[in-house]
Amino acid sequence: MSLCQTKRWCLMNDSKRTMKCVTCLSSKTNTPKKSKIFKVNVNIEDESLINKKLPKELLLRIFSYLDVVSLCRCAQVSKSWNILALDGSNWQRVNLFDFQTDIEGPVVENISRRCGGFLKRLCLKGCKSVTDGALRTFAQNCQNIEELNLDDCKKLTDITCQNLSVHCSKLLHLNLCSCSEISDLSLRALGEGCPNLEHINLSWCEQVTKYGIQQLVNGCTKISAFICKMCPLINDEAVIALTNSCHNLQVLNLHGCSTISDESIQSVAHNCPNMHYLCVSNCTNLTDASLLALGQGCSSLKTLEVSGCSQFTDTGFQSLTRNCHQIVMLDLEECVLITDLTLSYLSAGSSLLKELSLSHCELITDEGIRHLGTSACSSQHLTVLELDNCPLITDTALDHLITCHSLQRIELYDCQLITRAGIRRLRSHLPDLKVHAYFAPVTPPPSVAPRPRYCRCCVIL
C-alpha cells in the first residue's frame, strides 16, 4: 500500500496497528481531527521468503539506511517489517524540512516518543508552527540529542533553550537562526546546561547582546563554530569574550555585525590560531589592521569573506598573503580601494586559491587578471572568478585566462568593455566554462522618415 495522496510521511500507532497522516496529527485544534485510517495488511504467518532467508538483525541493518518515507512504507508490508521499520534504532536522524508546512507540535511529540534515546539528529527547519510545549516533550524524551536544527521556528522562545539545558546535556550542534524571540536568557541557560556545545547559529537573533555571549561561553568553552549573521547588538566586547574562552574556534561568521572594529579581529588572531573560516562581510569599520593581524595569527585560514569592507587596501592584503598560504576562497566584493597590486600578491602567495570574487572592484584592470592568469593557482585550482561591474576589464583579460584549465564559472555582468567575441575566444579554449554575462540590446538606429508618396494628380501638378 502506498502513502496517502498528500505525499506526507506517517507515524504508526502500535496499539491499533493503524497509520495516520502527519497532516491529521498536526491539527491546529485541540480536538482530534477525523482522518482517514489506513489499515495494515498483516500476514500473521509472515512466511515471505525474504524473512526466512535474512535474519532480523540483517533486515534491521538494511532498514537503517532508509529515509523516513521509505521506513513508513516498509512498516505497511507485514507485522514483522512493521516492528523492524519502526524500531527506534532506525530513527536516529530525522529531517522534517520537506514536510514543514504540515508539522505542528503533536508530530514532534510523537517523534520523540517513537525515537526516545535513539534520536541523535533532528531537523525542524522551517516548521513555524512548532511551539515550546512540543520542544519540552522532545527534550524530556530525547536526552541523547546531539544535533538540533530549529532554523526559522519563529514561535520558540527562551523556554525551549531552558528545557534543552535541563535535559539535553549532550547537545553538540544547535541552530537557532531566525528564532527572533531568543534572547540572552537562552544563552545563559545553554551555558549552564550544555557544556559540550560545539556549533551554534544565532543569525538574525536580534535580541542577543554581549551579556548573553559572555554567559554562554562561560560554560561552553568547546565552541568551534560560532555564526551570528545580522546581529546588530554583537560588538567588540562580545567577540573578545568569545575568543578569550573558546580557543578552538575554527569557524566565525560576523556578517553584518556592523559595530565591530579591528579590536575584534585582533582578538581572533591572537586567541584562535586554528581559524579556517572567517566572514566579516559588511563590517565597514574594519581597516588594514585587521588583515595585518590575521596574517600574523591565522596562518591556517582557508576562507575569508570581506565583502563590503571598503577600507581595505593593497597594503592589507600584502600583509595577509605573506603568511596565509592556505586560502582557498576569497570574497573581495566591493573592496573598492584594491588595485592590480592585490592580485599580484595573491598570485605570489595563494597558490591554492579556487574561488575569487572581485565584483565591484572598479580599479582592477587587465594587468591584474594577467597576474592571476599566470599564477601557480590558475592552471590547477582556480574554478570560480567573479568580475561583475569591473568597468576596466576588456577582452584582453579573458585572453589571460585561457590557461586556467580548471575554470568552471566566470561572472561578467555589467563589464561594458567585454564583447561576445572575447567570450567566444575564451570558450574555444575552455569549452566547459559557464560564462554569466549580460549584453544590453543594441539601440536601434533612428528611423528614417519615409519618402512622401504622391498621388498621380500631385505628380502631374
C-alpha positions in Angstrom: 0.0 0.0 0.0 1.4 3.4 -0.9 1.4 6.5 1.2 -1.5 8.9 1.4 -2.1 11.2 -1.5 -0.6 14.2 0.3 2.8 12.5 0.0 3.5 13.1 3.7 5.2 10.6 5.9 3.2 8.9 8.6 3.6 7.7 12.1 2.4 4.3 13.3 0.1 3.7 16.2 1.4 0.5 17.7 -1.6 -0.3 19.8 -4.1 -0.5 16.9 -1.7 -1.2 14.1 -3.0 1.7 12.1 -1.3 4.6 10.3 -2.3 8.2 10.4 -1.2 11.0 8.2 1.0 13.7 9.8 -1.4 16.3 8.5 -4.1 14.8 10.7 -1.8 14.5 13.7 -0.9 18.2 13.4 -4.4 19.6 13.7 -4.4 23.2 15.0 -7.4 22.5 17.2 -7.3 20.7 20.5 -9.9 18.2 19.5 -8.8 15.2 17.5 -9.3 15.7 13.8 -11.1 12.9 11.9 -8.8 11.3 9.4 -8.7 8.5 7.0 -7.1 5.5 8.6 -5.0 3.1 6.6 -5.1 -0.5 7.9 -2.0 -2.5 7.6 -2.4 -5.8 5.9 -0.6 -8.1 8.3 0.3 -11.6 7.3 0.1 -13.4 10.6 2.2 -16.3 9.5 4.7 -13.9 7.8 6.2 -16.7 5.8 7.7 -14.5 3.0 10.9 -15.7 1.5 13.0 -12.7 2.5 12.0 -13.1 6.1 13.1 -16.8 6.0 16.4 -16.1 4.4 17.5 -13.0 6.2 17.9 -12.8 10.0 16.1 -9.9 11.7 19.4 -8.3 12.6 20.4 -8.0 8.9 17.0 -6.6 8.0 17.3 -4.1 10.8 20.6 -3.0 9.4 19.2 -2.6 5.9 16.3 -0.5 7.2 18.8 1.8 9.0 19.8 3.2 5.6 16.3 4.2 4.6 14.8 7.6 4.9 11.6 8.4 6.8 9.2 7.9 3.9 10.7 4.6 3.0 10.6 3.3 6.6 6.9 4.1 6.8 6.3 2.3 3.5 8.1 -0.8 4.8 6.1 -0.6 8.0 3.0 -1.3 6.0 4.3 -4.6 4.4 3.9 -7.0 7.3 3.8 -7.4 11.0 7.5 -8.2 11.3 8.5 -5.4 9.0 6.3 -3.1 10.9 8.3 -3.9 14.1 11.7 -3.6 12.4 11.0 -0.4 10.4 9.7 1.4 13.5 12.5 0.3 15.7 14.0 3.3 17.5 17.5 2.4 16.2 16.3 3.3 12.7 15.2 6.8 13.8 18.5 8.3 14.8 18.3 11.0 12.2 15.0 12.7 11.3 14.7 15.6 8.9 11.2 17.2 8.6 12.2 20.1 6.4 10.4 18.6 3.4 7.2 18.5 5.4 7.5 21.8 7.1 4.0 23.1 6.1 2.3 20.3 8.0 4.5 19.9 11.0 3.0 21.0 14.3 3.6 20.3 17.9 1.9 16.8 18.2 4.1 15.5 15.4 7.3 16.4 17.2 5.9 14.9 20.4 5.1 11.6 18.6 8.5 11.5 17.1 10.1 12.0 20.5 8.1 9.1 21.9 8.9 6.9 19.0 12.7 7.6 18.9 13.4 8.2 22.6 17.0 8.0 23.4 18.0 6.7 20.0 17.4 10.1 18.3 20.7 11.9 17.6 19.8 14.4 14.9 16.5 16.3 14.3 15.9 19.0 11.7 12.8 21.1 12.2 13.9 23.8 9.8 11.0 26.0 8.7 8.5 24.3 11.0 7.0 27.6 12.1 4.0 26.1 13.9 6.1 24.2 16.5 5.9 25.7 19.9 7.8 25.5 23.2 5.4 22.8 24.5 6.4 20.3 21.8 10.1 21.0 22.4 9.6 20.5 26.1 8.3 17.0 25.5 11.0 16.4 23.0 13.8 17.4 25.4 12.4 15.1 28.1 12.2 12.1 25.7 15.3 12.5 23.6 18.0 13.3 26.0 20.8 12.0 23.8 20.1 14.5 21.0 23.4 15.9 19.5 22.3 18.0 16.6 19.1 20.1 16.6 18.1 22.5 13.8 15.4 24.9 14.8 16.0 27.4 11.9 13.1 29.7 11.3 10.9 28.1 14.1 9.6 31.6 15.0 7.3 30.6 17.8 10.0 29.2 20.0 11.2 31.3 22.9 13.7 31.1 25.7 11.6 28.4 27.3 12.9 25.9 24.7 16.5 26.6 25.5 15.8 26.3 29.2 14.4 22.8 28.6 17.3 21.8 26.4 19.6 23.0 29.2 17.9 20.8 31.8 17.5 17.6 29.7 20.0 17.6 26.8 23.5 17.9 28.1 24.9 16.0 25.2 23.9 18.7 22.6 26.7 19.5 20.2 25.1 21.4 17.3 22.3 23.9 17.8 20.8 26.1 15.0 18.6 29.0 16.3 18.8 31.0 13.1 15.8 33.4 12.7 14.3 32.4 16.1 13.5 36.1 16.8 12.2 35.5 20.3 15.5 34.1 21.6 17.3 36.4 24.0 20.2 36.4 26.4 18.2 34.2 28.7 18.6 31.3 26.2 22.4 31.7 26.0 22.6 31.8 29.8 20.6 28.5 30.0 22.8 26.8 27.3 25.9 27.9 29.1 24.7 26.3 32.3 23.4 23.0 30.9 25.1 22.2 27.6 28.8 22.2 28.2 29.6 20.1 25.2 28.2 22.6 22.7 30.5 22.9 19.7 28.4 24.6 17.0 25.8 27.4 17.5 24.0 29.6 14.9 22.3 32.7 16.3 21.8 34.5 13.0 19.1 37.1 13.0 18.5 36.7 16.7 18.4 40.4 17.1 17.9 40.4 20.9 21.2 38.7 21.7 23.8 41.0 23.3 27.3 40.8 24.6 25.9 39.7 28.0 24.3 36.6 26.6 27.5 35.7 24.7 29.6 36.2 27.9 27.2 33.8 29.8 27.2 31.3 27.0 31.0 31.0 26.7 31.5 30.8 30.5 30.1 27.3 30.3 30.6 26.3 26.6 34.3 26.6 26.1 34.4 23.9 23.4 32.6 26.0 20.8 34.4 25.7 17.4 31.8 27.2 15.1 30.0 30.5 16.0 27.6 32.0 13.5 25.7 35.2 14.3 24.9 37.0 11.0 23.0 40.2 11.2 23.0 40.5 15.0 23.2 44.3 15.5 24.0 44.2 19.2 27.1 42.0 18.9 30.0 44.2 19.5 33.8 44.0 20.2 33.2 43.0 23.9 31.1 40.0 22.7 33.7 38.9 20.2 36.5 39.3 22.7 34.6 37.3 25.3 34.1 34.5 22.8 37.7 34.3 21.6 39.1 34.5 25.1 37.1 31.5 26.2 36.9 29.4 23.0 40.5 28.9 21.8 39.5 26.1 19.4 37.3 28.4 17.4 37.6 27.5 13.7 34.5 29.0 12.1 33.4 32.5 12.8 30.7 34.4 10.8 30.1 38.0 11.8 28.4 39.1 8.6 26.6 42.4 9.1 27.7 42.9 12.7 28.5 46.4 11.7 29.7 47.7 15.1 32.8 45.5 15.4 36.2 47.0 14.8 39.8 45.9 14.3 39.9 45.1 18.1 37.6 42.1 17.5 39.7 40.7 14.6 42.9 41.3 16.6 41.5 39.2 19.4 40.5 36.5 16.9 44.0 36.4 15.5 45.6 36.3 19.0 43.4 33.6 20.6 42.3 31.4 17.7 45.2 30.0 15.7 43.1 27.2 14.2 40.7 29.6 12.5 40.0 28.4 8.9 36.7 30.2 8.0 36.1 33.9 8.8 33.3 36.1 7.4 33.3 39.8 8.3 31.3 41.0 5.2 29.7 44.4 5.7 31.7 45.1 8.8 32.6 48.5 7.5 34.7 49.7 10.4 37.5 47.3 9.7 40.8 48.5 8.3 44.1 47.1 7.1 45.0 46.5 10.8 42.6 43.5 10.7 44.3 42.0 7.7 47.7 42.5 9.3 46.6 40.7 12.5 45.1 37.8 10.5 48.3 37.4 8.5 50.3 37.2 11.7 48.0 34.9 13.8 45.8 32.8 11.5 48.1 31.1 9.0 45.6 28.2 8.6 42.9 30.5 7.2 41.2 28.9 4.1 38.1 31.0 3.6 37.9 34.8 4.0 34.8 36.8 3.2 35.3 40.6 3.4 32.6 41.8 1.0 31.8 45.5 1.6 34.9 46.2 3.8 35.6 49.3 1.8 38.6 50.4 3.9 40.9 47.5 2.9 43.7 48.4 0.6 46.6 46.7 -1.2 48.8 47.1 1.8 46.5 45.0 4.0 46.3 42.1 1.5 50.1 42.2 1.1 50.3 41.5 4.9 47.7 38.8 4.7 49.2 36.9 1.8 52.7 37.0 3.3 51.8 34.2 5.8 48.3 32.9 4.8 49.2 30.4 2.1 46.2 28.1 2.6 43.5 30.4 1.3 41.0 28.6 -1.0 38.1 31.0 -1.2 38.3 34.8 -1.1 35.4 37.3 -1.4 36.6 40.8 -2.1 33.4 42.2 -3.5 33.1 46.0 -3.1 36.6 46.3 -1.7 36.8 49.4 -3.8 40.3 50.6 -2.9 42.2 47.5 -4.0 44.1 47.6 -7.3 46.1 45.2 -9.5 48.7 45.0 -6.7 46.4 42.9 -4.6 46.1 40.4 -7.4 49.9 40.3 -7.8 50.2 39.5 -4.1 47.5 36.8 -4.3 49.3 35.3 -7.4 52.5 35.0 -5.4 51.2 33.9 -2.1 47.9 32.0 -2.6 48.7 29.0 -4.8 45.7 27.0 -3.6 43.1 29.7 -4.5 39.9 28.2 -6.0 37.2 30.9 -5.8 37.8 34.6 -6.1 35.2 37.4 -6.2 36.3 40.8 -7.4 32.8 42.2 -8.2 32.6 46.0 -8.0 36.4 46.3 -7.6 36.4 49.1 -10.1 40.2 49.7 -10.1 41.1 46.2 -11.3 42.4 46.1 -14.9 43.6 43.6 -17.4 47.0 43.7 -15.9 45.7 42.4 -12.6 44.0 39.5 -14.4 47.3 38.8 -16.2 48.9 38.3 -12.8 46.1 35.9 -11.9 46.3 34.0 -15.2 50.0 33.4 -14.9 49.9 32.4 -11.2 50.5 28.9 -9.8 46.8 28.6 -8.8 45.4 29.4 -12.3 46.0 26.2 -14.2 45.4 23.8 -11.4 43.0 25.2 -8.9 41.1 28.4 -9.9 37.5 27.3 -10.6 35.3 30.4 -10.0 36.1 34.0 -10.9 33.6 36.8 -10.4 34.3 40.1 -12.2 30.8 41.8 -12.2 30.9 45.5 -12.5 34.6 45.8 -13.2 34.5 48.6 -15.8 38.2 48.5 -16.8 38.2 44.8 -17.7 38.4 44.1 -21.5 38.7 41.1 -23.8 42.4 41.1 -23.2 41.7 40.0 -19.6 39.8 37.0 -20.9 42.8 36.1 -23.1 44.9 35.9 -20.0 42.6 33.3 -18.6 42.9 30.7 -21.4 45.4 28.7 -19.4 43.1 28.4 -16.4 42.1 24.8 -17.3 40.1 24.2 -14.1 38.0 27.3 -14.5 34.3 26.3 -14.4 32.4 29.7 -14.0 33.1 33.3 -14.7 30.8 36.2 -13.9 31.0 39.2 -16.3 27.8 41.1 -15.6 28.0 44.8 -16.5 31.6 44.6 -17.8 30.9 47.1 -20.6 34.2 46.5 -22.4 33.8 42.8 -22.7 32.4 41.6 -26.1 30.8 38.5 -27.3 33.8 37.9 -29.5 36.1 37.8 -26.4 33.8 35.4 -24.7 33.7 33.1 -27.7 37.5 33.1 -27.9 37.8 32.1 -24.2 35.2 29.3 -24.6 37.0 28.0 -27.6 39.9 27.1 -25.2 37.6 26.2 -22.3 34.5 24.6 -23.8 33.0 23.6 -20.5 33.2 27.0 -18.9 30.0 28.7 -17.8 30.0 32.3 -18.6 27.4 34.6 -17.0 27.2 37.9 -18.8 24.6 40.4 -20.0 24.6 42.5 -23.1 22.1 45.3 -23.4 20.0 45.1 -26.5 21.5 47.1 -29.4 19.9 50.5 -29.7 18.0 50.6 -33.0 19.1 53.3 -35.4 17.0 56.3 -35.7 14.1 55.7 -38.0 14.4 57.4 -41.4 11.4 59.5 -42.4 9.6 57.6 -45.2 9.7 59.2 -48.7 6.4 61.1 -49.2 4.1 59.3 -51.6 2.1 61.4 -54.0 -0.9 60.5 -55.9 -1.0 60.8 -59.7 -2.7 64.1 -59.6 0.1 65.6 -57.4 2.8 64.3 -59.7 1.2 65.9 -62.7 0.9 69.2 -60.9 
